[in-house]
Amino acid sequence: MSWSSETPLPGTPHYTLPNDWDFAAERLALLGAAYDPGSIALAQRLGVSAGWRCLEAGAGGGSFARWLCGTALPGGRVLAVDADTRHLTDLPALGGEVAQLDLVTDEIPAHAFDFVHTRFVLLHIADRDIVLRRLARALAPGGILLLEEGDGLGVPAEMPGPFGEVWRAFAHSTELAGANQSWARTLPTHLNSLGLTDIQAEAEIPLFRGASPTARVWNLTWTQSRNALIPLGIPPTLITAAQADLEDDQQWFHAPPTIRVWARKADLTDL
Ligand SMILES: C[S@@+](CC[C@H](N)C(=O)[O-])C[C@H]1O[C@@H](n2cnc3c(N)ncnc32)[C@H](O)[C@@H]1O
């Protein structure tokens, strides 16, 4: 798996939006601005609070891990892991721990966390089922796994105009690199077969206007993905048109659903 902007060998699974891109910090901060309110509200509903031991897997720009530090510490633990931790350097000063590791192959503490969270991570990893099992294993008895992952689920075909055309090509380009845009909908079944209990799930379709944080995330995503889209037959003028639409605050868009699935580990059953 490659996490840098260097061109991967054809057919090699790789992360298509690497953190070493010039505007990655901005893109990840916008992702946090767009999605943290929903993630935080759900984490609060699930009881995340002072003293909880938390694992943020694929922490990216670290905004949610920062919230965890402010919520679970002191008394708890916040471990933020990512294959590329360059945007997480401030976390130790907040009491958090940072580890650069590959979720597929590197060691993750077992039975150690009350709360394990991912957002827009597993869908990108070709070996996502291996990671899922390892994240479930990281839960202490009674711990909660919360997964927030993107999934096309019916929406992409309905997305009109240049934004829709570019989104569909983008989704295809990520799948060529090992992502799966229709996997998150199967998470409840996977968590059930891993022996987790109290499984709950929801899907939310973000509706957003041009020039909003969500619009700017997609705008930067099209810039970062440009070299992968053009070989798929997407004309540069179409990407430019989609980006101009995304800057227009009179236009509204819908993005693919965010699927949120959460469940509890009842006991120390080894996974
Ligand atoms: C789309 S970003 C999401 C960041 C953050 N979770 C958020 O929602 O703001 C995906 C993150 O997963 C990380 N990632 C992808 N594959 C990984 C792997 N195999 N092991 C660890 N991190 C990985 C990337 O480096 C990136 O930071």
The ligand as a MOL file (V3000), in Angstrom:
LIG
                    3D

  0  0  0     0  0            999 V3000
M  V30 BEGIN CTAB
M  V30 COUNTS 27 29 0 0 0
M  V30 BEGIN ATOM
M  V30 1 C -10.0740 10.5270 4.0680 0
M  V30 2 S -8.8540 10.5970 5.3250 0 CHG=1
M  V30 3 C -9.9230 10.7330 6.7520 0
M  V30 4 C -9.2550 11.3870 7.9080 0
M  V30 5 C -10.0910 11.5300 9.1850 0
M  V30 6 N -10.5400 10.2270 9.6530 0
M  V30 7 C -11.2590 12.4580 8.9890 0
M  V30 8 O -12.3750 11.9860 8.7440 0
M  V30 9 O -11.0800 13.6860 9.0870 0 CHG=-1
M  V30 10 C -8.2840 8.8960 5.4350 0
M  V30 11 C -7.0750 8.7080 6.3630 0
M  V30 12 O -6.8140 7.2870 6.4840 0
M  V30 13 C -5.4120 7.0820 6.4430 0
M  V30 14 N -5.1620 5.7030 5.9840 0
M  V30 15 C -5.4840 5.1560 4.7840 0
M  V30 16 N -5.0760 3.8700 4.7430 0
M  V30 17 C -4.4840 3.5990 5.9380 0
M  V30 18 C -3.8660 2.4250 6.5060 0
M  V30 19 N -3.7640 1.2720 5.8250 0
M  V30 20 N -3.3500 2.5130 7.7680 0
M  V30 21 C -3.4440 3.6800 8.4600 0
M  V30 22 N -4.0200 4.8020 7.9810 0
M  V30 23 C -4.5380 4.7550 6.7310 0
M  V30 24 C -4.9090 8.1310 5.4740 0
M  V30 25 O -3.5210 8.3760 5.6290 0
M  V30 26 C -5.7850 9.3400 5.8370 0
M  V30 27 O -5.1930 10.1270 6.8420 0
M  V30 END ATOM
M  V30 BEGIN BOND
M  V30 1 1 1 2
M  V30 2 1 2 3
M  V30 3 1 2 10
M  V30 4 1 3 4
M  V30 5 1 4 5
M  V30 6 1 5 6
M  V30 7 1 5 7
M  V30 8 2 7 8
M  V30 9 1 7 9
M  V30 10 1 10 11
M  V30 11 1 11 12
M  V30 12 1 11 26
M  V30 13 1 12 13
M  V30 14 1 13 14
M  V30 15 1 13 24
M  V30 16 1 14 15
M  V30 17 1 14 23
M  V30 18 2 15 16
M  V30 19 1 16 17
M  V30 20 1 17 18
M  V30 21 2 17 23
M  V30 22 1 18 19
M  V30 23 2 18 20
M  V30 24 1 20 21
M  V30 25 2 21 22
M  V30 26 1 22 23
M  V30 27 1 24 25
M  V30 28 1 24 26
M  V30 29 1 26 27
M  V30 END BOND
M  V30 END CTAB
M  END
